[in-house]
Amino acid sequence: MNLELRDRVFLITGGSDGLGLGLARKLVEEGSRVAICGRDRDRLDRAQVLLGTDALCRQADVTKAAQLDAFIDETLSRFGRLDGAVNNAGRSAGGSIDDSQDELWREDYELKVISALHVSRRVLGALEESSGSIVNVLSVYARAPGANSTPTSASRAAGLALTKALANEVGPRGVRVNAILIGLIESDQWVRRAKDSGVDLQEFYKNLVKGSKIPLGRIGRAEEFADLAAFLLSPRASYITGVGVSIDGGLSPVI
C-alpha cells in the first residue's frame, strides 16, 4: 500500500530512541521529512546519523514550554509546512497510590498531558493548512488500569479524553486526532531495564510476556508500532479520527 507520505513533514516528541525513533525511520523510508526532539544529546546525535542530514534533531525538554516552542518554530521555519505531529514523549511510572507522592503525579501529568496539549495547540494552524493529523501515543492502561499502574494509567486516561475532545473540536477544520494504545513493545526503555537487572534482553522479554499472559505469546516489535502510526498519519486514514487503537497482542481485557 502506498501511504502517500512522500515529501510530507512530521514532528515527533520523544523521537531520539525507542518507538519514536522507530517511527521516524519508517517515515523517512516512506519519503517523508521528520523533526524529532529529545533530552539526551548523545541519543539525538545517533538518531541524526540514522535519519540523515535532512532530519531535524533538536534537544528539548517537553515539560519546558520555551524549549518546546523553539523546536516547533524551527520545524515550521525549516520545512515550511507540517502534516502531522506525534506526541510520544513519556516514561513508565507505576506504583501504589497509597505510597505515591503528589509531586510524582504532577510531573507525570506535565510530561504526558500538558506537553501533548501544548504541542497540539501550537501546530493546529499548520495542520489545518495541510489537512494533517495528530497521533497521541498512550498505553492500554488508559482503558484498563490495573493495580500499581498509577500515575501512568491516570495520565494516559487523560490523554485519551484529550484525543477525543480535540478530535471533535478540530474535525470541522479538517484535522484528525487519534491515539495509539501500546501494550508491551520492544523499546530502549526495556533494553535499559534488562541491562540494569543484569538479565539477557531476550530472557527479559520472555519473562515480560510470561507474566503478562499476552494471547499472541510475544512482545510487539517497534516496526509494528511504526507501521500503525504511519498509517494513521497518512492520507489513507482520512476518515479515521477520535479513536484509540490498541496494539498489544490481545493484552488488554477491553476492546
C-alpha positions as CSV (number, residue, x, y, z in Angstrom):
1,M,0.0,0.0,0.0
2,N,1.3,3.4,-0.9
3,L,0.8,5.6,2.2
4,E,1.2,8.8,0.1
5,L,3.8,10.2,2.6
6,R,6.5,11.4,0.2
7,D,7.6,15.0,0.9
8,R,5.3,15.3,3.9
9,V,6.6,16.7,7.2
10,F,6.1,15.2,10.6
11,L,7.1,16.3,14.1
12,I,7.8,13.7,16.8
13,T,8.4,14.4,20.5
14,G,10.5,11.8,22.4
15,G,11.9,10.7,19.0
16,S,15.6,10.2,19.9
17,D,15.2,6.4,20.6
18,G,12.7,3.6,21.1
19,L,9.3,3.8,19.4
20,G,9.7,7.5,18.4
21,L,12.9,6.8,16.6
22,G,11.4,3.7,15.0
23,L,8.5,5.8,13.6
24,A,10.9,8.5,12.4
25,R,12.9,5.9,10.5
26,K,9.7,4.5,9.0
27,L,8.6,7.9,7.8
28,V,12.0,8.7,6.3
29,E,11.8,5.3,4.4
30,E,8.4,6.5,3.0
31,G,10.0,9.7,1.7
32,S,8.9,12.0,4.5
33,R,10.9,14.7,6.3
34,V,11.0,14.5,10.0
35,A,11.7,16.6,13.1
36,I,12.4,15.0,16.4
37,C,13.2,16.2,19.9
38,G,14.6,14.5,23.0
39,R,16.6,15.4,26.1
40,D,19.7,13.3,25.6
41,R,22.3,14.8,23.3
42,D,24.1,11.6,22.6
43,R,20.9,9.8,21.5
44,L,20.0,12.7,19.3
45,D,23.4,12.6,17.6
46,R,22.9,8.8,17.0
47,A,19.4,9.5,15.7
48,Q,20.8,12.1,13.3
49,V,23.1,9.6,11.7
50,L,20.3,7.1,11.3
51,L,17.8,9.6,9.9
52,G,20.1,11.5,7.6
53,T,21.2,15.1,7.3
54,D,17.7,16.3,6.2
55,A,16.2,15.4,9.5
56,L,15.9,18.0,12.3
57,C,17.1,16.5,15.6
58,R,16.9,19.0,18.4
59,Q,17.4,18.9,22.2
60,A,14.3,19.9,24.1
61,D,12.6,19.0,27.3
62,V,8.8,18.8,26.5
63,T,8.0,20.0,30.1
64,K,9.7,23.3,29.3
65,A,7.3,25.4,27.2
66,A,10.0,27.7,25.8
67,Q,12.1,24.7,24.6
68,L,9.1,23.1,23.0
69,D,8.1,26.3,21.3
70,A,11.6,26.7,19.9
71,F,11.6,23.2,18.5
72,I,8.1,23.7,16.9
73,D,9.1,27.1,15.4
74,E,12.3,25.7,14.0
75,T,10.4,22.8,12.4
76,L,7.9,25.1,10.7
77,S,10.7,27.5,9.6
78,R,12.9,24.8,8.2
79,F,10.3,22.8,6.3
80,G,7.6,25.4,5.6
81,R,4.8,23.1,6.4
82,L,3.6,20.4,8.8
83,D,1.5,17.3,8.0
84,G,1.4,15.6,11.3
85,A,2.5,15.7,15.0
86,V,3.2,12.7,17.2
87,N,3.0,13.2,21.0
88,N,5.3,10.4,22.0
89,A,7.3,11.7,24.9
90,G,6.9,9.9,28.2
91,R,8.1,7.2,30.5
92,S,6.6,4.4,32.5
93,A,5.7,5.3,36.1
94,G,3.7,2.8,38.0
95,G,3.3,2.1,41.7
96,S,0.9,2.1,44.6
97,I,-1.4,5.0,45.1
98,D,-1.1,4.7,48.8
99,D,2.7,5.1,48.6
100,S,2.9,7.7,45.9
101,Q,3.8,11.4,46.3
102,D,1.8,14.3,44.8
103,E,4.9,15.6,43.1
104,L,5.3,12.4,41.0
105,W,1.7,12.8,39.8
106,R,2.3,16.4,38.9
107,E,5.5,15.6,37.0
108,D,3.8,12.7,35.1
109,Y,0.8,14.9,34.1
110,E,3.2,17.6,32.9
111,L,5.2,15.2,30.9
112,K,2.4,13.2,29.3
113,V,-0.7,15.5,29.2
114,I,0.3,19.2,29.3
115,S,3.1,18.7,26.8
116,A,0.7,17.0,24.3
117,L,-1.8,19.7,24.8
118,H,0.9,22.4,24.2
119,V,2.1,20.8,21.0
120,S,-1.4,20.2,19.7
121,R,-2.4,23.8,20.3
122,R,0.7,25.2,18.7
123,V,0.5,23.1,15.5
124,L,-3.2,23.2,14.7
125,G,-2.9,26.2,12.3
126,A,-0.2,24.4,10.2
127,L,-2.2,21.1,10.3
128,E,-5.3,22.9,9.2
129,E,-3.5,24.1,6.1
130,S,-2.3,20.6,5.2
131,S,-5.4,18.6,6.4
132,G,-2.9,16.9,8.7
133,S,-3.3,14.9,11.9
134,I,-2.1,14.3,15.4
135,V,-1.3,11.0,17.0
136,N,-1.0,10.6,20.8
137,V,1.0,7.6,22.0
138,L,-0.7,6.3,25.1
139,S,-1.0,2.9,26.9
140,V,-3.6,0.2,27.1
141,Y,-3.7,1.1,30.8
142,A,-5.7,4.2,29.7
143,R,-8.7,1.9,29.2
144,A,-7.9,-0.9,31.6
145,P,-5.8,0.3,34.6
146,G,-4.5,-2.3,36.9
147,A,-3.2,-2.2,40.5
148,N,0.1,-0.3,40.9
149,S,-0.3,1.3,37.4
150,T,-0.5,5.0,38.5
151,P,0.2,7.7,37.8
152,T,0.8,6.5,34.2
153,S,-2.7,5.0,33.8
154,A,-4.3,8.1,35.1
155,S,-2.3,10.4,32.8
156,R,-2.9,8.1,29.8
157,A,-6.6,8.1,30.5
158,A,-6.5,11.9,30.4
159,G,-4.6,11.7,27.1
160,L,-7.4,9.5,25.7
161,A,-10.0,12.0,26.8
162,L,-7.9,14.8,25.3
163,T,-7.7,12.9,22.0
164,K,-11.5,12.5,21.7
165,A,-12.3,16.1,22.8
166,L,-9.8,17.6,20.4
167,A,-10.9,15.4,17.5
168,N,-14.4,16.7,18.0
169,E,-13.2,20.3,18.1
170,V,-10.9,20.3,15.1
171,G,-12.6,17.7,12.8
172,P,-14.6,20.5,11.1
173,R,-11.3,22.2,10.3
174,G,-10.1,19.1,8.5
175,V,-7.6,17.9,11.2
176,R,-7.7,14.4,12.5
177,V,-6.7,13.3,16.0
178,N,-6.1,9.7,17.1
179,A,-4.4,7.7,19.8
180,I,-2.3,4.5,19.8
181,L,-2.6,2.5,23.0
182,I,0.5,0.3,23.3
183,G,1.0,-2.8,25.3
184,L,4.4,-4.5,25.6
185,I,6.5,-3.3,22.7
186,E,10.3,-3.6,22.2
187,S,11.9,-0.3,23.2
188,D,15.1,1.1,24.5
189,Q,13.4,1.5,27.9
190,W,13.2,-2.3,28.2
191,V,16.8,-2.6,27.0
192,R,18.0,-0.3,29.8
193,R,15.9,-2.1,32.4
194,A,17.2,-5.5,31.3
195,K,20.8,-4.2,31.5
196,D,20.2,-2.7,35.0
197,S,18.8,-6.0,36.1
198,G,21.7,-8.0,34.7
199,V,19.4,-10.1,32.6
200,D,19.8,-11.1,28.9
201,L,17.4,-9.0,26.8
202,Q,15.6,-11.9,25.2
203,E,15.2,-13.6,28.6
204,F,13.9,-10.3,29.9
205,Y,11.3,-10.1,27.1
206,K,10.3,-13.7,27.7
207,N,9.6,-13.0,31.3
208,L,7.6,-10.0,30.5
209,V,5.4,-12.0,28.1
210,K,5.0,-14.8,30.6
211,G,4.0,-12.5,33.4
212,S,1.5,-10.6,31.2
213,K,-0.1,-13.6,29.5
214,I,-0.3,-12.0,26.1
215,P,-2.6,-14.0,23.9
216,L,-0.2,-13.8,20.9
217,G,2.6,-15.1,23.1
218,R,5.3,-12.5,22.2
219,I,6.3,-8.9,22.7
220,G,5.5,-6.5,20.0
221,R,8.1,-5.1,17.6
222,A,8.9,-1.5,17.2
223,E,8.3,-1.7,13.4
224,E,4.8,-2.9,14.1
225,F,4.0,0.2,16.1
226,A,5.7,2.3,13.3
227,D,3.5,0.7,10.6
228,L,0.3,1.6,12.5
229,A,1.4,5.1,13.4
230,A,2.5,5.8,9.8
231,F,-0.9,4.6,8.5
232,L,-2.8,6.8,11.0
233,L,-0.7,9.8,9.9
234,S,-1.2,9.1,6.3
235,P,-4.0,10.3,3.9
236,R,-5.0,6.6,3.6
237,A,-6.6,7.0,7.1
238,S,-8.5,10.1,6.0
239,Y,-11.8,9.0,7.6
240,I,-10.4,7.9,10.9
241,T,-10.5,10.3,13.8
242,G,-11.2,10.4,17.5
243,V,-10.3,6.7,18.1
244,G,-7.8,4.9,20.3
245,V,-6.2,1.9,18.5
246,S,-4.7,-0.8,20.7
247,I,-1.5,-2.5,19.6
248,D,-0.9,-5.1,22.4
249,G,-1.1,-8.6,21.1
250,G,-4.5,-9.0,22.8
251,L,-3.2,-8.0,26.2
252,S,-5.9,-5.5,27.1
253,P,-9.1,-7.1,28.6
254,V,-11.3,-4.5,27.0
255,I,-11.9,-3.5,23.3
